[in-house]
Each structure stands twice: as C-alpha cells, then as structure tokens.
Amino acid sequence: MSYTMATDLNNILSKYKQGRREELIPLLQDIQEADGYISEEAIVRGGSHRGLSTTKIFGLATVYDQFRFVPAGKIHIKLCNGTTCFM
C-alpha cells in the first residue's frame, strides 16, 4: 500500500465515530471510492476502528456486489444475463 492510500484511509476513518456499526457500509463505500477497491489492510483497520471482527466486515461486504477486493483493470466488461437483456 502506498503512502497516499494509508493517509486516505486515516482521513476516511477519522470521519466516522468509533464503534458505530450502522455506518459500516458508508465507510466501505468511502474506502472503495478513494482506493478503487477494499484492501485487506482497510478491512483490518476498519474492523478495529468499528470494534468488529474482520470476518464480519468481509462477510457483509461480500453480500453486496458493489464492493471489490482487488484493483479493477482499465477495461470493464459487464454481461447481463437477465431476461430483458437476453431479448
């Protein structure tokens, strides 16, 4: 992790009060917006800031398909297999 990403993570964590579980999703959204993905370090530090285990944070984040755990590539391809797209 580069120095600027660590600084951004400190700034993001400082915006949220410690232990507030209801702000977990906005916290993860802010981290992903700043870094482009949610790193392992961000999950660990976010968990200690929130007072939650990393498995609970990772478990919650994996439910939502908006969160990424690896950096995204330059080109994004999305496929739709729904009925509307199929027609």
Helices and strands as residue ranges (DSSP letters): H 3-14, G 21-23, H 24-35, H 40-50, H 54-63, H 83-86
